[in-house]
Amino acid sequence: MKSKNKHRNPLSVVITLPDPDNFAALPIAEVGGTMEWRTDSVNYPDFEVHFKGENPEDDTLNLVRKGSRQQPVVLRVTKAGTFEYTVRHCKKNGGGFIDVSFAGRVVPCPHCPP
């Protein structure tokens, strides 16, 4: 039976970061949802998400958030747009880092309550 209720929760996205030599598709989230970055890499257990200019959560320019295998980075999405960011993959034991650039898109939630 199809529900007559048009309201639903906004879409969220979880971005699991692979080793930096593997690339992911453009993630999409909806306003009111979340964007989450996590890693399962044993070679790059820590990472940083560096936004270039605006970010989807607030008005902070060039926002940087740190994450690890134990602690993902989670942003509450408050505005629509395409947001460019770089993930800095930090090699274990201080062995350097690799930067990989991405873009994430946030769209309005058409069926969410206002």
Secondary structure, DSSP 8 states (H G I E B T S, - for coil): ---S--------EEEEE--TTS-----EEETTSEEEEEE--SSS-EEEEEESS--SSSS-TT-EEEEESSS-EEEE--S-EEEEEEEEEE-GGG--EEEEEEEEEEE--TTS--
